[in-house]
Amino acid sequence: MNGQRFYAAWIRPNPITETKRGNTMPTIRVEMFEGRTEEQKRQYAKTLTEASVQVLGCSPQAVDVIFYDIKKSDWATGGKLHSDQ
């Protein structure tokens, strides 16, 4: 598969989102170490949504933010687990 086909696959409309909101808008995946509070996530989701509305011109209802809490033992950088640092 060449780069162009790969890129096209990423921007292909999602029929579920298309039907639900009338257009395809961003789903923002946030990966971070576990331990953030629900209030921190709430504020971060609000800030990301506001930035998406301002930059992309979409409605707030079109923006999805998904949080993935990762254990330090499940994340390595430079060949070293963060739990070992």
C-alpha positions in Angstrom: 0.0 0.0 0.0 1.5 3.4 -0.9 1.3 6.5 1.2 -1.5 8.0 -0.7 -3.9 5.0 -0.2 -2.9 4.8 3.4 -3.7 8.5 3.9 -7.0 8.2 2.1 -8.1 5.4 4.4 -7.6 7.7 7.4 -9.8 10.5 6.0 -12.6 8.2 4.7 -16.0 9.3 6.3 -17.3 7.2 9.1 -20.9 6.2 8.3 -21.9 6.2 12.0 -20.6 9.7 12.6 -21.9 10.9 9.3 -25.4 9.8 10.2 -25.2 11.0 13.8 -23.9 14.5 13.2 -24.2 15.2 9.5 -20.4 15.4 8.9 -17.2 13.8 9.9 -15.4 15.7 12.7 -12.5 15.0 14.9 -12.2 12.2 17.4 -9.3 13.2 19.7 -7.5 10.4 21.4 -5.6 11.4 24.5 -3.1 8.9 25.9 -1.5 9.8 29.3 -0.4 8.2 32.5 -3.1 7.3 34.8 -3.8 9.4 37.9 -5.5 12.5 36.4 -8.7 13.5 38.2 -12.1 13.5 36.6 -12.1 17.3 36.9 -8.8 17.6 35.1 -10.1 15.4 32.2 -13.3 17.4 32.2 -11.4 20.7 31.8 -9.0 19.2 29.2 -11.9 17.9 27.1 -13.6 21.3 27.3 -10.4 23.1 26.2 -9.8 20.6 23.3 -13.4 21.0 22.2 -13.2 24.8 22.2 -9.9 24.7 20.2 -11.5 22.4 17.7 -14.5 24.6 17.3 -12.3 27.7 16.8 -9.7 26.1 14.4 -11.9 23.7 12.5 -15.2 25.6 12.5 -17.2 22.6 13.7 -19.9 22.5 16.4 -19.0 21.4 20.0 -21.3 18.4 19.5 -19.2 17.2 16.6 -16.0 16.7 18.7 -15.3 13.5 20.6 -12.5 13.2 23.1 -11.5 9.7 24.3 -9.1 9.4 27.3 -6.8 6.4 27.6 -5.2 6.0 31.0 -1.9 4.2 30.7 0.0 2.5 33.5 3.6 3.6 33.7 4.5 -0.1 33.4 2.7 -0.2 30.1 4.7 2.7 28.5 8.3 2.7 27.5 10.5 5.5 26.0 14.0 4.9 24.8 13.7 1.2 25.7 12.9 1.9 29.3 9.6 1.5 31.1 8.5 4.6 32.8 7.8 2.6 35.9 11.6 1.9 36.2 12.5 5.6 36.1 
